[in-house]
Amino acid sequence: MADNETPENNTPQQPAQPPQITNRIIAQYVRDMSFENILAQKGISGDATPDIQARVDVDARKRGGDDQFEVITKLNITSKTKEKGETLFVLEVDYAGVFQVSGVPEEQMGPYLMIECPRLVFPYIRKLVADLTREGGFQSLNLEQFDYVALYRAKLAAQMEAQKKMQENQPVN
C-alpha cells in the first residue's frame, strides 16, 4: 500500500489544500483631509524648488461585520524650499478602505491587513494626492509605491521596543 492511500478503500488521499483567500473592497473613502498652501498665504522669497517629504502610517481594526476590517493609510506630505527650508504646502490625508477578508490564518491577519490591503487602495491615494497638489497650485505630485513590508516591520519593532521599556519600568515585587 502506498503512503498516500487510506487502508479503508486504498484510494489516494488528496493533498491538503491551502485555504482560499478572498479579499473584497467594500468601501473606500477619505476620513480626514487637509491641504494648506503656505506659499499662497505667506509668499516665498527666492528659489521655490521643492523638497518633498512624505510620512506614511497604516492602521487596521476589526469592524462589526463578518470578516470586515477597516484599514487606514495616513499620509503627511510636506513640501519645503530646498534653498531656505520654507514650507510651500502641507497635505494630510487619512484614507480608509473597508475590506472583507476571509481565508487568512489568524496569525497572518495582521501582516495581511497592514501590507496587502493598503497596496490595493494605493492607486486611489496616489490619484487623490496628484489631484490635490495640482488643484492647490503646484505641480502634480505622483507618489511612488510605499514599501508596506518595511512599514509593517518598523511598526512591529517600535511596538516591541515600547513593550520592552514598559517591562523595564515596572517595579519588581
N, C-alpha and C positions, 0 to 999 in steps of 0.2 A: 504494500500500500504506500502511495506517495505521501510526502509530508503534508501536502495541502489538501488531502482528501479526508473526509469525515468517516468514522467507522460505520455509521449507520447506513449510508447509501453509496459510499465510495465515489462521490461526485466532488470535483474540485471546489474549494471554497473561493469565493470572490475576495480579492484583497480589500481591506478596509478603505473606503473612500473618504477623503478628507471632506469636512462639512462644506457645503456650498455657501459661499459668502455672497450676500446681497447687500447692496448699499444704494439707497434711493434718496435723492434730494427732495424733501417735501416742500421746503420753502427756503428762500434766502432773502435777506433784507439788510438795510443799513440800520443798526441800532442807535448809533450816535455819529455825528459828523460835525467837524468844524474846519473852516478854511479862513485863515487870516492873511490878508495881503498887506504885509507891513510896508512894502515898497510904495504902495499907493497911499498909505496913511502918513508915512513919515518922509518918504523920499530917501534916496541913497546918493551919496556923493562918490564920484569916481567910477571905477570899473565895476559893473554888476555881474561879472561872470559867476555863475552859481556853483556852490559846493553843496551837494545834496547828501543828507544823512538820513537813513531810514532805520527805525527800530520796529521790530515786529514781535508780537507775543500771541500765543494761541491758548485758549482756554476751552474746556469742554465740560458739559454737565448733562446728566440724565434728565429727560423730560417725563411727563406723566404718562405718555402713550407707550404702547408696546414697542420695545426696542428703539425708542426715539431719543435722540441726543441733539443738543444744541452745541455747535462748535463756533466759537467767536474768534475771529482774527482781528487783532488790534494793531493798527499802524500809526506810527508817529513819524512824520516826514518833515524835516526842517531844511530849508534852503537858505544858505548864507553866502555872502560875497567871499570869494577867495582872497581878495586883497585885504579887506579890513575885518571880515567876520561879521558884518552887519546882516541881520536877518532880513531875507526877502519875503518868505512866506512860511507859514506853519500849517500843516494839514494833519488832522487827526481823524481817523475813521475806525469805528468798531463795526465790522461786517459779520453777520451771523448766517449760518446755514443750519437748517433743521434736517437731520438725516434719520432715516430708518435703516438700521444696520442689524443684520442677523447672520448667524453662522460663524462669527468670530469668537474664538475661545476667550473666556473671561480674562485670563492673564495677558492676552494680547489686545484687549479692547482699548486700553489707554493709548498705547502707541498707534493703533489704527485710527482712533479719533483725532489724535494730535498731529498725525502725519498725512494720512490718506485723504481725510475729509477736507482739510484746508487746501490741498492740491486741486481738488475738484472745483472749488469756488474761486481759486486764484485768478483765472481769466476774467471773471466779472469784477474782481477787485482792481485788477490792472486797468480795465477799461474805465472804471469809476475814477481812479486816480488820474488817468490821462485826460479825461473829460474835465475834471475839476481844475486841474492846473491850467489847461488851455482856456477854459471859461474864466479863470481867475486872472488872465492877462499874461500868462507865462507860456513858455514852450511846453508842449505836451510831455509829461513825464511818463515814460514807458518803463515800468518796473521789470527787473529781471526776476525769474522764478526764485523764491526763497528756498533755502535748504532746511526743510522742515525736520529732517532727521537730526541735523545739528542743533536746531532749536529745542527739540524734544530732549536730546542728551544734555544740553545746557540746563534746561529746566529741572531735569532729574538730579543733576549734580548740585544745583542750588538748593533743592529740597533736602538732599542728603546732608549737605553742609549745615543747613538750618536745624535739622534734627540732631546732628552731632553737637552743635552749640547748645541746644536746649538740654541735652543729656549732661553736658559738662557743667551747666549752670544749676542743675538740680542738686539740692542739699543731700548729703549722704546721711542715712539714719544710723 
